[in-house]
Each structure stands twice: as C-alpha cells, then as structure tokens.
Amino acid sequence: MVHFANARRRISDTAAKIVQSAPAMGAAVMLLALIILLLPSRQAKAFETARELAAQCQSVTSAAKQRGRDILIPGTKGALQCWGYMQAMQDLSVLSDQSGKRLIGACPSEQTTLLQLTRAFVGYARRHRDDLDNDAVLTVIKALQEAFPCPQTNASD
C-alpha cells in the first residue's frame, strides 16, 4: 500500500533536486510539486494481484458497449481503475528500443483498441487462473505477449 504523504515527500525532494540542476525547468517542476503537495492525504492502493485487476476488468468487458468509434464502459470505480490501468499498459506496449524491438515483448497494432487489450487480459486470466496471485503488471504483460506476439526476426538479418 502506498501512502500519498510518503509519495508527496519523495516527489517534493526529487522536484527540489531537479530545480537545482535545471533552472529553466524550475517553474514547471515547482508547479507540479505544489499540485502534488496539495493533493488530499489518502491511502492509494494499486492492484496488488492480477486477480484483483481481472475482477475489475471483467466488469468492463462484460458491460462495455461500442457506439461507432466510442466505447462506453461502466462508471464504477473498479471499471475506471481497470480502464486506466490498461490504458497505461497500452502506452507501455508501444515503447521500443533503438532497434525497434518492443520493450515488453508484445506487438499490438496501431489499430488495436483499449477494449481489445482488456479482453485479451481477461481471456488470459480465465485460462491461467493459477497465475492470478502474481503481480498484476507481469500478468498483463504475459497476456499481451500471448495475444499480440511480435514477429520473429532472424539473427542473420
């Protein structure tokens, strides 16, 4: 469990170091630090296991409705947490190294929707129930690698 107070303190300390080393960015960093310091001091809880995330994402995949290009999801806290988590994973899935190799080893196309990624994870969770007590991010990565494998490259290329 992460406490905002501890996170705010660490971010504030980091912001101070950045301001000292990069004066041109100082105003923006100080504004960010101020915003963080003004956040309410509550406990924040990320998904501790893939099981928790899968339960929330199941509610998204079973209730999501597509209207044209828009996807409507339930407005519940759990559904929104799943959607945000998977959105972050979608962002991570496109990161690559200098040679173009995807960092997490999954290669969804540019046309892959967030709902498709979420469904891939929920499907993986159903097929691998024994893995759901593991870390959520590692399990999502495995699910994306399975659903969206990267093309194999020849070592001689």
Residue pairs with C-beta under 8 A, 6 or more apart in sequence:
1 43
1 44
1 45
2 43
2 44
2 45
2 46
3 41
3 43
3 44
4 39
4 40
4 41
4 42
4 43
4 44
5 41
7 36
7 44
8 36
8 37
8 39
8 41
11 33
11 36
12 33
12 36
12 37
15 29
15 30
15 32
15 33
16 33
18 25
18 26
18 29
19 25
19 26
19 29
19 30
22 29
46 136
47 53
47 56
47 81
47 85
47 136
48 136
49 132
49 133
49 134
49 135
49 136
50 125
50 131
50 132
50 133
50 134
50 135
50 136
50 138
50 139
50 140
51 125
51 132
51 133
52 136
53 82
53 85
53 121
53 136
53 139
53 140
54 121
54 122
54 125
54 132
55 78
56 78
56 79
56 81
56 82
57 82
57 86
57 118
57 121
57 122
57 125
58 122
58 125
59 74
59 76
59 78
59 79
59 82
60 73
60 74
60 79
60 82
60 83
60 115
60 118
61 115
61 118
61 119
61 122
63 73
63 74
63 79
64 71
64 72
64 73
64 74
64 115
64 118
65 71
65 72
66 72
66 115
71 113
71 114
71 115
73 79
73 80
73 83
82 118
83 114
83 118
85 136
85 140
86 114
86 117
86 118
86 121
86 140
87 114
89 117
89 137
89 140
89 141
89 144
90 108
90 112
90 114
90 117
92 103
92 104
93 102
93 104
93 106
93 107
93 108
93 117
93 144
93 148
94 102
94 108
95 102
95 103
95 104
96 102
96 103
97 103
101 150
102 150
104 141
104 144
104 145
105 141
105 145
105 150
106 141
106 144
106 145
106 147
106 148
106 149
106 150
107 148
107 149
107 150
107 151
108 116
108 117
108 144
108 147
108 148
109 148
112 148
117 144
117 147
120 143
120 144
120 146
120 147
120 148
121 139
121 140
121 143
121 144
123 143
123 147
124 139
124 142
124 143
124 146
124 147
125 132
125 139
125 143
128 139
128 142
131 139
131 142
132 139
